[in-house]
Amino acid sequence: MKLKNVGWVALSGLFAMSLAGCATQPGQPAPAGSEQAVEQAENQGPAAEQAAVDQQADAQTAEQEAANPAELQIVDSGWFAADNGMVDFAVQVQNPNHTVEAVDPVIEVVGKDDAGNVIFDETIETPGVLPDSTYYYSYVAGSTAGSSANATEVVKPSTVDFSITTPADSWKATDQKLADVYTVQDNGAADTQFGAKEFTGTVTASETLDGATQSRVDVVLLDADGHIEGGYFKIVDTEPGQAADYDIYAVGAPEYASYAVYASPWAEEAAA
Protein backbone atom coordinates (compact mmCIF):
# COMPACT_ATOMS: atom_id res chain seq x y z
CA MET A 1 0.00 0.00 0.00
CA LYS A 2 2.82 2.31 0.80
CA LEU A 3 4.50 1.59 -2.54
CA LYS A 4 1.27 2.37 -4.36
CA ASN A 5 1.15 5.76 -2.69
CA VAL A 6 4.71 6.47 -3.79
CA GLY A 7 3.85 5.51 -7.32
CA TRP A 8 0.84 7.80 -7.36
CA VAL A 9 2.93 10.70 -6.07
CA ALA A 10 5.48 10.07 -8.81
CA LEU A 11 2.80 10.01 -11.48
CA SER A 12 1.31 13.24 -10.10
CA GLY A 13 4.74 14.88 -10.31
CA LEU A 14 5.19 13.80 -13.92
CA PHE A 15 1.75 15.19 -14.78
CA ALA A 16 2.61 18.52 -13.16
CA MET A 17 5.89 18.70 -15.10
CA SER A 18 4.08 18.03 -18.36
CA LEU A 19 1.73 20.94 -17.63
CA ALA A 20 4.68 23.17 -16.81
CA GLY A 21 6.14 22.32 -20.18
CA CYS A 22 3.19 24.07 -21.82
CA ALA A 23 4.30 27.35 -20.22
CA THR A 24 7.62 29.18 -20.51
CA GLN A 25 10.45 26.92 -19.34
CA PRO A 26 12.57 28.06 -16.37
CA GLY A 27 15.42 30.30 -17.52
CA GLN A 28 13.70 31.22 -20.78
CA PRO A 29 12.50 34.84 -21.15
CA ALA A 30 8.86 35.41 -22.00
CA PRO A 31 7.98 37.55 -25.03
CA ALA A 32 8.65 41.25 -24.36
CA GLY A 33 5.56 43.19 -23.36
CA SER A 34 3.57 40.08 -22.43
CA GLU A 35 1.87 39.51 -19.08
CA GLN A 36 4.16 36.52 -18.59
CA ALA A 37 7.18 38.81 -18.95
CA VAL A 38 5.81 41.04 -16.20
CA GLU A 39 5.30 38.01 -13.93
CA GLN A 40 8.88 36.86 -14.57
CA ALA A 41 10.19 40.34 -13.82
CA GLU A 42 8.33 40.43 -10.50
CA ASN A 43 10.47 37.52 -9.40
CA GLN A 44 13.68 39.25 -10.54
CA GLY A 45 13.36 42.51 -8.64
CA PRO A 46 11.76 46.01 -8.90
CA ALA A 47 14.02 47.24 -11.75
CA ALA A 48 13.28 44.26 -13.98
CA GLU A 49 9.60 44.48 -13.11
CA GLN A 50 9.46 48.16 -14.11
CA ALA A 51 11.31 47.46 -17.38
CA ALA A 52 8.82 44.75 -18.27
CA VAL A 53 5.89 47.01 -17.45
CA ASP A 54 7.40 49.77 -19.63
CA GLN A 55 7.84 47.32 -22.52
CA GLN A 56 4.24 46.24 -22.20
CA ALA A 57 3.09 49.90 -22.17
CA ASP A 58 5.25 50.68 -25.23
CA ALA A 59 3.75 47.75 -27.12
CA GLN A 60 0.25 48.92 -26.28
CA THR A 61 1.10 52.51 -27.29
CA ALA A 62 2.50 51.37 -30.65
CA GLU A 63 -0.63 49.34 -31.35
CA GLN A 64 -2.95 52.22 -30.41
CA GLU A 65 -1.01 54.83 -32.41
CA ALA A 66 -0.84 52.60 -35.48
CA ALA A 67 -4.63 52.29 -35.39
CA ASN A 68 -5.40 55.90 -34.44
CA PRO A 69 -2.44 58.30 -34.59
CA ALA A 70 -2.71 61.77 -33.07
CA GLU A 71 -2.70 64.62 -35.58
CA LEU A 72 0.34 66.82 -36.11
CA GLN A 73 0.20 70.18 -34.34
CA ILE A 74 1.30 73.66 -35.46
CA VAL A 75 2.35 75.18 -32.14
CA ASP A 76 3.70 78.48 -33.48
CA SER A 77 3.75 80.34 -36.78
CA GLY A 78 4.63 83.72 -38.25
CA TRP A 79 4.65 85.52 -41.58
CA PHE A 80 5.32 88.80 -43.33
CA ALA A 81 4.31 90.09 -46.75
CA ALA A 82 6.74 91.39 -49.35
CA ASP A 83 6.00 94.40 -51.53
CA ASN A 84 4.73 92.10 -54.28
CA GLY A 85 2.18 90.52 -51.94
CA MET A 86 4.01 87.23 -51.53
CA VAL A 87 4.24 85.87 -47.99
CA ASP A 88 7.33 84.44 -46.32
CA PHE A 89 6.28 82.28 -43.39
CA ALA A 90 7.56 79.69 -40.94
CA VAL A 91 5.70 77.14 -38.83
CA GLN A 92 6.71 75.02 -35.85
CA VAL A 93 5.30 71.50 -36.21
CA GLN A 94 5.18 68.82 -33.52
CA ASN A 95 4.44 65.11 -33.83
CA PRO A 96 2.98 64.07 -30.44
CA ASN A 97 3.05 60.36 -31.30
CA HIS A 98 5.79 58.18 -29.80
CA THR A 99 6.03 55.42 -32.40
CA VAL A 100 4.63 56.57 -35.77
CA GLU A 101 5.91 59.02 -38.39
CA ALA A 102 3.67 61.32 -40.42
CA VAL A 103 4.66 60.75 -44.06
CA ASP A 104 4.16 63.61 -46.54
CA PRO A 105 1.90 65.85 -44.43
CA VAL A 106 0.33 68.85 -46.18
CA ILE A 107 0.37 72.45 -44.93
CA GLU A 108 -2.55 74.64 -46.03
CA VAL A 109 -1.96 78.41 -46.13
CA VAL A 110 -4.95 80.75 -46.44
CA GLY A 111 -4.51 84.49 -46.84
CA LYS A 112 -7.42 86.95 -46.50
CA ASP A 113 -7.82 90.68 -47.03
CA ASP A 114 -9.31 93.22 -44.60
CA ALA A 115 -12.84 92.26 -45.63
CA GLY A 116 -12.24 88.56 -45.03
CA ASN A 117 -12.05 87.69 -48.73
CA VAL A 118 -9.67 84.86 -49.59
CA ILE A 119 -6.70 86.16 -51.57
CA PHE A 120 -4.93 82.82 -51.82
CA ASP A 121 -5.39 79.27 -50.60
CA GLU A 122 -2.37 77.03 -51.16
CA THR A 123 -1.28 73.56 -50.08
CA ILE A 124 2.37 72.61 -49.64
CA GLU A 125 3.61 69.03 -49.28
CA THR A 126 6.32 68.63 -46.65
CA PRO A 127 8.71 65.81 -45.73
CA GLY A 128 7.89 63.27 -43.03
CA VAL A 129 7.72 64.27 -39.37
CA LEU A 130 9.30 61.70 -37.06
CA PRO A 131 7.66 60.77 -33.73
CA ASP A 132 8.42 62.77 -30.57
CA SER A 133 9.97 65.41 -32.82
CA THR A 134 9.63 69.14 -33.56
CA TYR A 135 10.25 70.50 -37.05
CA TYR A 136 10.47 74.01 -38.47
CA TYR A 137 9.36 74.72 -42.04
CA SER A 138 9.84 77.98 -43.93
CA TYR A 139 8.10 78.55 -47.27
CA VAL A 140 6.72 81.21 -49.59
CA ALA A 141 3.05 81.48 -50.47
CA GLY A 142 0.60 84.02 -51.80
CA SER A 143 -0.42 85.94 -54.84
CA THR A 144 1.01 89.04 -56.50
CA ALA A 145 -2.45 90.18 -57.67
CA GLY A 146 -5.68 91.11 -55.94
CA SER A 147 -8.59 88.79 -55.27
CA SER A 148 -10.39 89.88 -58.45
CA ALA A 149 -9.53 88.05 -61.67
CA ASN A 150 -8.95 91.38 -63.45
CA ALA A 151 -7.12 93.05 -60.58
CA THR A 152 -3.57 94.25 -61.14
CA GLU A 153 -3.16 95.98 -57.77
CA VAL A 154 -1.01 94.16 -55.25
CA VAL A 155 -3.08 93.20 -52.22
CA LYS A 156 -1.25 92.18 -49.10
CA PRO A 157 -3.10 89.81 -46.81
CA SER A 158 -4.48 91.07 -43.53
CA THR A 159 -4.49 87.57 -41.99
CA VAL A 160 -2.77 84.29 -42.84
CA ASP A 161 -3.92 81.02 -41.28
CA PHE A 162 -2.06 77.72 -41.24
CA SER A 163 -3.17 74.12 -40.78
CA ILE A 164 -1.49 70.76 -41.32
CA THR A 165 -2.99 67.39 -42.17
CA THR A 166 -1.67 63.90 -42.84
CA PRO A 167 -3.45 61.50 -45.23
CA ALA A 168 -5.01 58.58 -43.39
CA ASP A 169 -2.74 56.04 -45.09
CA SER A 170 0.43 58.08 -44.62
CA TRP A 171 1.61 56.96 -41.19
CA LYS A 172 4.36 54.42 -40.57
CA ALA A 173 5.95 52.86 -37.49
CA THR A 174 9.55 53.88 -36.74
CA ASP A 175 11.94 54.17 -33.81
CA GLN A 176 13.89 57.08 -35.34
CA LYS A 177 13.76 60.49 -33.69
CA LEU A 178 15.01 63.92 -34.80
CA ALA A 179 16.45 65.04 -31.44
CA ASP A 180 20.25 65.19 -31.10
CA VAL A 181 20.90 64.17 -34.73
CA TYR A 182 21.81 67.62 -36.07
CA THR A 183 24.48 70.04 -34.89
CA VAL A 184 24.33 73.59 -36.24
CA GLN A 185 27.27 75.97 -36.09
CA ASP A 186 25.84 79.45 -36.64
CA ASN A 187 28.36 81.90 -38.09
CA GLY A 188 26.05 84.89 -37.83
CA ALA A 189 24.17 87.21 -40.17
CA ALA A 190 25.66 89.92 -42.40
CA ASP A 191 24.24 92.65 -44.64
CA THR A 192 24.84 92.15 -48.34
CA GLN A 193 25.43 94.75 -51.04
CA PHE A 194 21.93 94.30 -52.45
CA GLY A 195 20.18 94.82 -49.12
CA ALA A 196 19.52 91.24 -48.06
CA LYS A 197 20.66 89.46 -44.92
CA GLU A 198 23.02 86.52 -45.39
CA PHE A 199 22.98 83.80 -42.73
CA THR A 200 25.95 81.42 -42.82
CA GLY A 201 27.19 78.42 -40.87
CA THR A 202 27.57 74.65 -41.01
CA VAL A 203 25.25 71.74 -40.29
CA THR A 204 26.32 68.22 -39.32
CA ALA A 205 24.10 65.13 -39.22
CA SER A 206 25.26 62.30 -36.96
CA GLU A 207 23.19 59.74 -38.89
CA THR A 208 20.91 59.38 -41.88
CA LEU A 209 17.21 59.88 -41.14
CA ASP A 210 14.46 58.66 -43.46
CA GLY A 211 17.17 57.59 -45.91
CA ALA A 212 17.74 61.24 -46.87
CA THR A 213 21.12 62.33 -48.24
CA GLN A 214 20.05 65.98 -48.06
CA SER A 215 19.01 68.22 -45.20
CA ARG A 216 17.04 71.44 -45.04
CA VAL A 217 18.31 74.31 -42.94
CA ASP A 218 15.70 76.81 -41.72
CA VAL A 219 16.51 80.26 -40.37
CA VAL A 220 13.55 81.27 -38.20
CA LEU A 221 13.15 84.95 -37.30
CA LEU A 222 11.82 85.67 -33.80
CA ASP A 223 10.26 88.68 -32.08
CA ALA A 224 11.14 89.98 -28.61
CA ASP A 225 8.89 87.37 -27.00
CA GLY A 226 10.48 84.50 -28.91
CA HIS A 227 7.54 84.00 -31.27
CA ILE A 228 8.02 83.29 -34.97
CA GLU A 229 7.94 86.21 -37.40
CA GLY A 230 8.90 84.33 -40.56
CA GLY A 231 11.74 82.34 -42.02
CA TYR A 232 13.92 81.23 -44.92
CA PHE A 233 15.43 77.87 -45.85
CA LYS A 234 17.95 76.11 -48.06
CA ILE A 235 18.60 72.48 -49.04
CA VAL A 236 22.16 71.18 -48.56
CA ASP A 237 23.86 67.85 -49.24
CA THR A 238 24.89 66.09 -46.03
CA GLU A 239 26.96 63.02 -45.16
CA PRO A 240 26.82 61.59 -41.63
CA GLY A 241 29.59 63.05 -39.50
CA GLN A 242 30.67 65.65 -42.06
CA ALA A 243 29.95 69.37 -41.70
CA ALA A 244 28.16 70.99 -44.65
CA ASP A 245 28.19 74.74 -45.31
CA TYR A 246 25.01 76.73 -45.73
CA ASP A 247 24.36 80.32 -46.81
CA ILE A 248 20.78 81.56 -46.69
CA TYR A 249 19.77 84.90 -48.18
CA ALA A 250 16.84 86.70 -46.57
CA VAL A 251 15.39 89.26 -48.99
CA GLY A 252 13.00 91.79 -47.52
CA ALA A 253 13.37 90.46 -43.99
CA PRO A 254 11.49 92.46 -41.36
CA GLU A 255 13.02 93.77 -38.17
CA TYR A 256 13.57 90.88 -35.78
CA ALA A 257 14.83 90.56 -32.22
CA SER A 258 16.68 87.26 -32.71
CA TYR A 259 16.79 84.20 -34.89
CA ALA A 260 17.37 80.45 -34.57
CA VAL A 261 18.67 77.89 -37.04
CA TYR A 262 17.22 74.38 -37.33
CA ALA A 263 17.94 71.37 -39.52
CA SER A 264 15.88 68.36 -40.59
CA PRO A 265 16.10 65.56 -43.19
CA TRP A 266 15.00 66.28 -46.75
CA ALA A 267 14.47 63.47 -49.24
CA GLU A 268 15.69 64.27 -52.76
CA GLU A 269 12.29 63.59 -54.30
CA ALA A 270 10.70 66.07 -51.83
CA ALA A 271 13.15 68.77 -52.90
CA ALA A 272 12.35 68.34 -56.60
Secondary structure, 3 states (H helix, E strand, C coil): CHHHHHHHHHHHHHHHHHHHCCCCCCCCCCCCCCHHHHHHHHCCCHHHHHHHHHHHHHHHHHHHHHHCCCCCEEEEEEEEECCCCCEEEEEEEEECCCCEEECCCEEEEEEECCCCCEEEEEEEECCCECCCEEEEEEEEECCCCCCCCCCCCCCCCCEEEEEEECCCCCEEECCCCCCCCEEEEEEEEEECCCCCEEEEEEEEECCCCCCCCEEEEEEEEECCCCCEEEEEEEEEECECCECEEEEEEECCCCCCCEEEEEEEEECHHHHC
